[in-house]
Amino acid sequence: MILPVSAFVVCQNEERVIENCIRSVSFCAEIIVVDSGSTDATLKILQRLQDEGLPLKILHEKWRGFGAQKQFALDQCTQDWCLSIDSDERVSPKLAATLPALLQHPEVDGWRLTRYDYLPGYGFVPPAAHERYHNRLFRRGRGRFDPTDLVHEGIRIDGGVRKASPGGLLHFSPLTLGEQIEKKNKYSSLKAEMKALRGAAPSPLKMLVSPPVFFLKWYFGHGMWRCGWLGFIHAMQGAIYSFLTEAKRYENAAMRRVPPVEPADVSRY
C-alpha cells in the first residue's frame, strides 16, 4: 500500500546505510533526498534505486547546518504527511504496519516515534534506552525546523501530538569508535557555537559536573551496563561529548576575552 507520506532525508557520503534507509520507506508516495556533496557511491546508489522505480527525488544543496538543511528538504515535500528520517535509520516492520492507522486520526497533527539503537557487537540496546520519543511524523504545514539549530535539530509541531506504538525507527550506525569520536568532536564544536549564538554563558561547574552525570545517566539509568564493556564505551562516548561541548564553550569565551599578542609582549622572552 502506498501512503500519502513524503519521507525526507539529508545525506553526505552515506554509501554504507542509504539503501536500507530508502528501501524501508518504499511505501511512501514520495521520497525526498537532499545530498550536500557526496564523493562516495551514495549518488550512484540513489540513482539505481530511482531507476528501479522508487519515488525518489534527488536534490543537491550546499550544507546549511542541520536545522536549515532539513527545513529545505521539508519544503520540497508535497504529500499530506511528512516523515523525517536519518540516513542511518530504517522504519521498523511494526511501524510500517501501523502507519496506515496512524494517518487516520483527524485530531492528531504529529506522531512521536521511538528509536531503537543498535550497538555493533551487541545488538539492540536495553529497553530503558528506547524510552525517548522524537517528533518525526506530522501533517505537512504543521511541522518546522529551527534554522539556527546547527546540530541536534528538533521538529516543532503545531497541534496535537501523540506517541506512536508499536514499532519505531531502527538506528544502525556504521561508524567505528574512531569515527564516532571524530563525529562527536565535530558536533561538540557546533553545539558550543550554537549555545554561544544564543547567549548562553559557559560554566566551569557544568564542565566539571556534566560528563559524570551523563555517564551515570546512560550507564545505569538507561541500562547500558547490561551491554557489558561495549555499553561502558557507549556511555563514556557520551560523557566525552558532554565534556568537549562545555570545554569548547569555555575556551571560546576565554579566547574572545584575551587581547591579541603585541610584539612588546614577547620581547622579554
C-alpha positions as a Markdown table, in Angstrom:
| # | Residue | x | y | z |
|---|---|---|---|---|
| 1 | Met | 0.0 | 0.0 | 0.0 |
| 2 | Ile | 1.3 | 3.4 | -1.0 |
| 3 | Leu | 0.7 | 6.0 | 1.7 |
| 4 | Pro | 0.3 | 9.8 | 1.2 |
| 5 | Val | 3.6 | 10.4 | 3.0 |
| 6 | Ser | 6.7 | 12.3 | 1.9 |
| 7 | Ala | 9.8 | 10.8 | 3.6 |
| 8 | Phe | 12.7 | 13.2 | 3.6 |
| 9 | Val | 16.4 | 12.7 | 4.4 |
| 10 | Val | 19.6 | 14.7 | 4.1 |
| 11 | Cys | 22.8 | 13.0 | 3.4 |
| 12 | Gln | 26.5 | 13.2 | 2.5 |
| 13 | Asn | 28.8 | 10.2 | 1.9 |
| 14 | Glu | 26.3 | 7.6 | 3.4 |
| 15 | Glu | 27.0 | 4.7 | 1.0 |
| 16 | Arg | 27.0 | 2.2 | 3.9 |
| 17 | Val | 23.5 | 2.9 | 5.0 |
| 18 | Ile | 21.5 | 4.9 | 2.5 |
| 19 | Glu | 20.0 | 2.0 | 0.5 |
| 20 | Asn | 18.5 | 0.3 | 3.6 |
| 21 | Cys | 17.1 | 3.6 | 4.7 |
| 22 | Ile | 15.4 | 4.3 | 1.4 |
| 23 | Arg | 14.0 | 0.8 | 0.9 |
| 24 | Ser | 12.5 | 1.0 | 4.4 |
| 25 | Val | 10.3 | 3.9 | 3.3 |
| 26 | Ser | 9.3 | 2.5 | -0.1 |
| 27 | Phe | 5.6 | 2.6 | 1.0 |
| 28 | Cys | 5.8 | 6.4 | 0.8 |
| 29 | Ala | 4.3 | 8.2 | -2.2 |
| 30 | Glu | 7.4 | 10.5 | -2.3 |
| 31 | Ile | 10.9 | 10.2 | -1.0 |
| 32 | Ile | 13.0 | 13.4 | -0.9 |
| 33 | Val | 16.8 | 13.1 | -0.6 |
| 34 | Val | 18.9 | 16.2 | -0.3 |
| 35 | Asp | 22.6 | 15.5 | -0.9 |
| 36 | Ser | 25.2 | 18.0 | 0.2 |
| 37 | Gly | 28.2 | 16.9 | -2.0 |
| 38 | Ser | 28.7 | 13.1 | -1.6 |
| 39 | Thr | 32.0 | 11.9 | -3.0 |
| 40 | Asp | 31.5 | 8.2 | -2.4 |
| 41 | Ala | 28.9 | 5.9 | -4.0 |
| 42 | Thr | 25.9 | 7.5 | -2.4 |
| 43 | Leu | 24.6 | 9.2 | -5.5 |
| 44 | Lys | 25.1 | 6.1 | -7.6 |
| 45 | Ile | 23.1 | 4.0 | -5.2 |
| 46 | Leu | 20.3 | 6.6 | -5.1 |
| 47 | Gln | 20.2 | 6.7 | -8.9 |
| 48 | Arg | 19.9 | 2.9 | -9.1 |
| 49 | Leu | 17.0 | 3.0 | -6.6 |
| 50 | Gln | 15.4 | 5.7 | -8.7 |
| 51 | Asp | 15.8 | 3.6 | -11.8 |
| 52 | Glu | 14.1 | 0.7 | -10.1 |
| 53 | Gly | 11.0 | 2.8 | -9.8 |
| 54 | Leu | 11.2 | 4.1 | -6.2 |
| 55 | Pro | 9.6 | 7.6 | -6.0 |
| 56 | Leu | 12.9 | 9.3 | -5.3 |
| 57 | Lys | 13.5 | 13.0 | -5.8 |
| 58 | Ile | 17.2 | 13.7 | -5.6 |
| 59 | Leu | 18.3 | 17.2 | -4.9 |
| 60 | His | 21.7 | 18.8 | -4.4 |
| 61 | Glu | 22.1 | 21.6 | -1.9 |
| 62 | Lys | 25.2 | 23.1 | -0.2 |
| 63 | Trp | 25.3 | 22.3 | 3.5 |
| 64 | Arg | 23.5 | 24.9 | 5.6 |
| 65 | Gly | 23.5 | 23.3 | 9.1 |
| 66 | Phe | 21.2 | 20.6 | 10.3 |
| 67 | Gly | 18.2 | 22.7 | 11.0 |
| 68 | Ala | 18.3 | 24.7 | 7.9 |
| 69 | Gln | 19.2 | 21.7 | 5.7 |
| 70 | Lys | 16.3 | 19.7 | 6.9 |
| 71 | Gln | 13.9 | 22.6 | 6.6 |
| 72 | Phe | 15.0 | 22.9 | 2.9 |
| 73 | Ala | 14.2 | 19.2 | 2.5 |
| 74 | Leu | 10.9 | 19.6 | 4.2 |
| 75 | Asp | 10.0 | 22.5 | 1.9 |
| 76 | Gln | 10.2 | 20.1 | -1.1 |
| 77 | Cys | 7.6 | 17.7 | 0.3 |
| 78 | Thr | 4.2 | 17.6 | -1.4 |
| 79 | Gln | 2.2 | 14.8 | 0.4 |
| 80 | Asp | -0.3 | 15.2 | 3.2 |
| 81 | Trp | 2.1 | 13.8 | 5.8 |
| 82 | Cys | 5.9 | 14.2 | 6.2 |
| 83 | Leu | 8.3 | 11.7 | 7.8 |
| 84 | Ser | 11.8 | 12.8 | 8.8 |
| 85 | Ile | 14.3 | 10.0 | 8.8 |
| 86 | Asp | 18.1 | 10.0 | 9.1 |
| 87 | Ser | 20.2 | 8.1 | 6.6 |
| 88 | Asp | 21.4 | 5.6 | 9.2 |
| 89 | Glu | 17.8 | 4.8 | 10.3 |
| 90 | Arg | 15.1 | 2.5 | 9.0 |
| 91 | Val | 11.4 | 2.2 | 9.6 |
| 92 | Ser | 10.7 | -0.9 | 11.5 |
| 93 | Pro | 8.3 | -3.5 | 10.1 |
| 94 | Lys | 5.9 | -2.9 | 13.0 |
| 95 | Leu | 5.9 | 0.8 | 12.4 |
| 96 | Ala | 5.3 | 0.3 | 8.7 |
| 97 | Ala | 2.3 | -1.9 | 9.5 |
| 98 | Thr | 1.0 | 0.7 | 12.0 |
| 99 | Leu | 1.3 | 3.7 | 9.8 |
| 100 | Pro | -1.9 | 3.4 | 7.8 |
| 101 | Ala | -3.9 | 3.6 | 11.1 |
| 102 | Leu | -1.8 | 6.5 | 12.4 |
| 103 | Leu | -2.8 | 8.6 | 9.4 |
| 104 | Gln | -6.5 | 8.1 | 10.1 |
| 105 | His | -6.6 | 10.3 | 13.3 |
| 106 | Pro | -8.1 | 13.7 | 12.3 |
| 107 | Glu | -7.3 | 15.1 | 15.8 |
| 108 | Val | -3.6 | 14.3 | 15.6 |
| 109 | Asp | -1.2 | 16.6 | 13.8 |
| 110 | Gly | 2.0 | 14.8 | 14.6 |
| 111 | Trp | 3.3 | 11.5 | 16.0 |
| 112 | Arg | 6.3 | 11.0 | 18.2 |
| 113 | Leu | 8.4 | 7.9 | 17.3 |
| 114 | Thr | 10.8 | 6.0 | 19.5 |
| 115 | Arg | 14.2 | 5.0 | 18.1 |
| 116 | Tyr | 15.9 | 1.6 | 18.7 |
| 117 | Asp | 19.7 | 1.9 | 18.8 |
| 118 | Tyr | 21.7 | -1.0 | 17.5 |
| 119 | Leu | 25.1 | -1.4 | 19.2 |
| 120 | Pro | 27.6 | -3.1 | 16.9 |
| 121 | Gly | 28.9 | -6.3 | 18.6 |
| 122 | Tyr | 26.0 | -6.5 | 21.0 |
| 123 | Gly | 22.6 | -5.9 | 19.3 |
| 124 | Phe | 19.8 | -3.6 | 20.2 |
| 125 | Val | 20.4 | -1.8 | 23.5 |
| 126 | Pro | 18.2 | -2.4 | 26.6 |
| 127 | Pro | 14.5 | -1.2 | 26.6 |
| 128 | Ala | 15.3 | 1.6 | 29.0 |
| 129 | Ala | 17.4 | 3.3 | 26.3 |
| 130 | His | 14.4 | 3.3 | 23.9 |
| 131 | Glu | 12.1 | 5.5 | 26.1 |
| 132 | Arg | 13.0 | 8.6 | 24.2 |
| 133 | Tyr | 10.4 | 9.7 | 21.6 |
| 134 | His | 11.0 | 12.2 | 18.8 |
| 135 | Asn | 8.7 | 14.3 | 16.6 |
| 136 | Arg | 9.2 | 12.7 | 13.2 |
| 137 | Leu | 5.8 | 12.1 | 11.5 |
| 138 | Phe | 3.5 | 15.1 | 11.0 |
| 139 | Arg | 1.0 | 16.8 | 8.7 |
| 140 | Arg | 2.6 | 18.9 | 6.0 |
| 141 | Gly | 2.4 | 22.6 | 7.1 |
| 142 | Arg | 2.2 | 21.7 | 10.8 |
| 143 | Gly | 5.9 | 21.0 | 11.5 |
| 144 | Arg | 9.1 | 23.0 | 11.1 |
| 145 | Phe | 12.8 | 23.1 | 11.9 |
| 146 | Asp | 14.6 | 25.9 | 13.6 |
| 147 | Pro | 17.3 | 27.1 | 11.1 |
| 148 | Thr | 19.5 | 28.2 | 14.0 |
| 149 | Asp | 19.8 | 24.6 | 15.2 |
| 150 | Leu | 23.3 | 23.8 | 13.9 |
| 151 | Val | 23.1 | 20.3 | 15.4 |
| 152 | His | 20.6 | 18.2 | 17.4 |
| 153 | Glu | 17.8 | 19.7 | 15.4 |
| 154 | Gly | 14.2 | 19.1 | 16.5 |
| 155 | Ile | 10.8 | 19.4 | 14.8 |
| 156 | Arg | 8.3 | 21.9 | 16.3 |
| 157 | Ile | 4.8 | 20.7 | 15.6 |
| 158 | Asp | 1.7 | 22.9 | 15.8 |
| 159 | Gly | -1.3 | 21.0 | 17.1 |
| 160 | Gly | -2.0 | 17.7 | 18.8 |
| 161 | Val | 0.9 | 15.2 | 19.1 |
| 162 | Arg | 0.8 | 11.6 | 20.4 |
| 163 | Lys | 3.3 | 8.8 | 20.9 |
| 164 | Ala | 3.1 | 6.1 | 18.3 |
| 165 | Ser | 3.3 | 2.3 | 19.0 |
| 166 | Pro | 4.2 | -0.4 | 18.3 |
| 167 | Gly | 7.4 | 0.0 | 16.3 |
| 168 | Gly | 9.7 | 2.9 | 15.6 |
| 169 | Leu | 12.9 | 3.8 | 13.9 |
| 170 | Leu | 15.8 | 1.4 | 13.8 |
| 171 | His | 19.2 | 3.1 | 14.2 |
| 172 | Phe | 22.1 | 1.3 | 12.6 |
| 173 | Ser | 25.2 | 3.4 | 12.9 |
| 174 | Pro | 28.1 | 2.0 | 10.8 |
| 175 | Leu | 30.7 | 4.2 | 12.5 |
| 176 | Thr | 33.8 | 2.7 | 14.1 |
| 177 | Leu | 34.8 | 4.0 | 17.6 |
| 178 | Gly | 37.4 | 6.3 | 15.9 |
| 179 | Glu | 34.7 | 7.7 | 13.5 |
| 180 | Gln | 32.3 | 8.1 | 16.4 |
| 181 | Ile | 34.9 | 10.2 | 18.4 |
| 182 | Glu | 35.6 | 12.3 | 15.2 |
| 183 | Lys | 31.9 | 12.9 | 14.8 |
| 184 | Lys | 31.4 | 13.9 | 18.5 |
| 185 | Asn | 34.4 | 16.3 | 18.2 |
| 186 | Lys | 32.7 | 17.9 | 15.2 |
| 187 | Tyr | 29.2 | 18.0 | 16.8 |
| 188 | Ser | 30.6 | 19.4 | 20.1 |
| 189 | Ser | 32.1 | 22.4 | 18.2 |
| 190 | Leu | 28.7 | 23.0 | 16.5 |
| 191 | Lys | 26.8 | 22.7 | 19.8 |
| 192 | Ala | 29.3 | 25.1 | 21.6 |
| 193 | Glu | 28.9 | 27.6 | 18.7 |
| 194 | Met | 25.1 | 27.3 | 18.8 |
| 195 | Lys | 24.9 | 27.9 | 22.5 |
| 196 | Ala | 27.2 | 31.0 | 22.2 |
| 197 | Leu | 25.0 | 32.4 | 19.4 |
| 198 | Arg | 22.0 | 32.0 | 21.7 |
| 199 | Gly | 23.8 | 33.9 | 24.5 |
| 200 | Ala | 24.4 | 31.0 | 26.9 |
| 201 | Ala | 27.3 | 31.7 | 29.2 |
| 202 | Pro | 29.9 | 28.9 | 29.7 |
| 203 | Ser | 30.0 | 27.3 | 33.1 |
| 204 | Pro | 33.2 | 25.7 | 34.6 |
| 205 | Leu | 30.9 | 23.9 | 37.1 |
| 206 | Lys | 28.9 | 22.4 | 34.2 |
| 207 | Met | 32.1 | 21.4 | 32.5 |
| 208 | Leu | 33.1 | 19.5 | 35.7 |
| 209 | Val | 29.7 | 18.0 | 36.6 |
| 210 | Ser | 28.1 | 17.3 | 33.2 |
| 211 | Pro | 30.4 | 14.4 | 32.0 |
| 212 | Pro | 30.0 | 12.2 | 35.0 |
| 213 | Val | 26.3 | 12.9 | 35.3 |
| 214 | Phe | 25.8 | 12.0 | 31.6 |
| 215 | Phe | 27.8 | 8.8 | 32.1 |
| 216 | Leu | 25.8 | 7.7 | 35.2 |
| 217 | Lys | 22.5 | 8.6 | 33.5 |
| 218 | Trp | 23.3 | 6.4 | 30.4 |
| 219 | Tyr | 25.3 | 3.6 | 32.0 |
| 220 | Phe | 22.9 | 3.0 | 35.0 |
| 221 | Gly | 19.7 | 4.9 | 34.3 |
| 222 | His | 19.4 | 3.8 | 30.7 |
| 223 | Gly | 20.7 | 0.3 | 31.4 |
| 224 | Met | 23.8 | 0.4 | 29.2 |
| 225 | Trp | 25.6 | -1.7 | 31.9 |
| 226 | Arg | 23.7 | -4.6 | 30.5 |
| 227 | Cys | 25.7 | -4.4 | 27.3 |
| 228 | Gly | 29.0 | -5.1 | 29.1 |
| 229 | Trp | 32.1 | -3.2 | 28.1 |
| 230 | Leu | 30.5 | -2.1 | 24.8 |
| 231 | Gly | 27.9 | -0.4 | 26.9 |
| 232 | Phe | 30.6 | 1.2 | 29.0 |
| 233 | Ile | 32.3 | 2.5 | 25.9 |
| 234 | His | 29.0 | 3.9 | 24.5 |
| 235 | Ala | 28.2 | 5.7 | 27.7 |
| 236 | Met | 31.7 | 7.0 | 28.0 |
| 237 | Gln | 31.5 | 8.4 | 24.5 |
| 238 | Gly | 28.5 | 10.5 | 25.6 |
| 239 | Ala | 30.4 | 11.7 | 28.6 |
| 240 | Ile | 33.4 | 12.8 | 26.4 |
| 241 | Tyr | 30.9 | 14.6 | 24.1 |
| 242 | Ser | 29.4 | 16.4 | 27.1 |
| 243 | Phe | 32.9 | 17.4 | 28.3 |
| 244 | Leu | 34.1 | 18.6 | 24.9 |
| 245 | Thr | 31.0 | 20.8 | 24.4 |
| 246 | Glu | 31.4 | 22.5 | 27.7 |
| 247 | Ala | 35.2 | 22.8 | 27.4 |
| 248 | Lys | 34.9 | 24.4 | 24.0 |
| 249 | Arg | 32.3 | 26.8 | 25.2 |
| 250 | Tyr | 34.7 | 27.9 | 28.0 |
| 251 | Glu | 37.7 | 28.0 | 25.6 |
| 252 | Asn | 35.9 | 30.1 | 23.0 |
| 253 | Ala | 34.8 | 32.6 | 25.6 |
| 254 | Ala | 38.3 | 32.9 | 27.0 |
| 255 | Met | 39.8 | 33.4 | 23.6 |
| 256 | Arg | 37.4 | 36.3 | 23.0 |
| 257 | Arg | 38.4 | 37.9 | 26.3 |
| 258 | Val | 42.2 | 37.8 | 25.7 |
| 259 | Pro | 43.6 | 40.7 | 23.7 |
| 260 | Pro | 45.9 | 39.8 | 20.7 |
| 261 | Val | 49.6 | 39.4 | 21.5 |
| 262 | Glu | 51.7 | 42.5 | 20.7 |
| 263 | Pro | 55.4 | 42.4 | 19.8 |
| 264 | Ala | 56.3 | 44.1 | 23.1 |
| 265 | Asp | 54.7 | 41.3 | 25.0 |
| 266 | Val | 57.2 | 38.7 | 23.7 |
| 267 | Ser | 60.3 | 40.9 | 23.7 |
| 268 | Arg | 61.3 | 39.7 | 27.2 |
| 269 | Tyr | 61.3 | 36.0 | 26.3 |
